[in-house]
Amino acid sequence: MAAYLIGNITIKDADLWQQYVAGVKSSLVPFEAKIVFRGDRLEVLAGNQPHDRVVVIEFRDEATLNEWFHSKDYQALIPLREQAADVVITAYRT
């Protein structure tokens, strides 16, 4: 079954963020993951959502999502991510 990573994002440094995004895109290729959706928030209709951007990435299954997240390529990007944005990353299964 497919697994999805959802990132809720508030960018702190746009230039660093673009570097991070480029690295993430490259790191996804060996895992055959695809970006399903990414966009900017229009409005919060209910509840509290402090982040203004979102990304949804689809993986073949849970194991593949976890392999990517713990891969050397992605782990090397984490310091850049932490400088570039405040991000909440959550994994979901279907």
TISE-121381 format. One record per residue (C-alpha): residue in three letters; x, y, z. Coordinates in steps of 0.5 Angstrom, whole numbers, plus 500, padded with zeros to 3 digits. Example, Ala and Ser with C-alpha at 12.3 -4.5 7.8 and 13.67 -1.06 7.14 Angstrom:
   miro     X     Y     Z
    Ala   525   491   516
    Ser   527   498   514
END
This chain:
   miro     X     Y     Z
    Met   500   500   500
    Ala   502   507   499
    Ala   505   511   504
    Tyr   505   519   504
    Leu   510   524   507
    Ile   506   531   509
    Gly   511   537   510
    Asn   508   543   514
    Ile   513   549   512
    Thr   514   556   514
    Ile   520   558   511
    Lys   525   563   514
    Asp   530   563   509
    Ala   528   563   501
    Asp   535   562   498
    Leu   537   556   503
    Trp   530   553   502
    Gln   531   553   495
    Gln   537   549   496
    Tyr   534   544   501
    Val   528   543   496
    Ala   533   541   490
    Gly   537   536   494
    Val   530   533   496
    Lys   528   532   489
    Ser   535   529   488
    Ser   534   524   494
    Leu   527   522   492
    Val   529   519   485
    Pro   532   513   487
    Phe   526   511   491
    Glu   521   513   486
    Ala   517   517   490
    Lys   513   523   487
    Ile   511   530   489
    Val   504   529   489
    Phe   502   537   491
    Arg   506   543   494
    Gly   503   549   495
    Asp   501   556   499
    Arg   496   556   504
    Leu   489   560   502
    Glu   486   560   509
    Val   485   556   515
    Leu   478   554   515
    Ala   478   550   522
    Gly   483   549   527
    Asn   490   552   528
    Gln   495   551   522
    Pro   501   556   524
    His   505   553   517
    Asp   503   557   511
    Arg   506   552   506
    Val   505   544   505
    Val   508   538   501
    Val   505   531   500
    Ile   510   526   497
    Glu   508   519   495
    Phe   512   513   496
    Arg   511   506   494
    Asp   510   503   501
    Glu   512   505   509
    Ala   519   501   508
    Thr   521   506   502
    Leu   519   512   506
    Asn   523   510   512
    Glu   529   508   507
    Trp   529   515   504
    Phe   528   519   510
    His   534   515   514
    Ser   538   515   507
    Lys   545   518   508
    Asp   543   523   502
    Tyr   537   526   506
    Gln   540   526   513
    Ala   545   530   510
    Leu   540   535   508
    Ile   537   536   515
    Pro   542   541   518
    Leu   540   546   511
    Arg   532   544   513
    Glu   533   547   520
    Gln   536   553   518
    Ala   532   554   512
    Ala   525   553   515
    Asp   520   551   521
    Val   518   544   518
    Val   513   539   521
    Ile   514   532   517
    Thr   509   527   518
    Ala   508   520   515
    Tyr   501   517   513
    Arg   499   510   510
    Thr   493   509   506
END
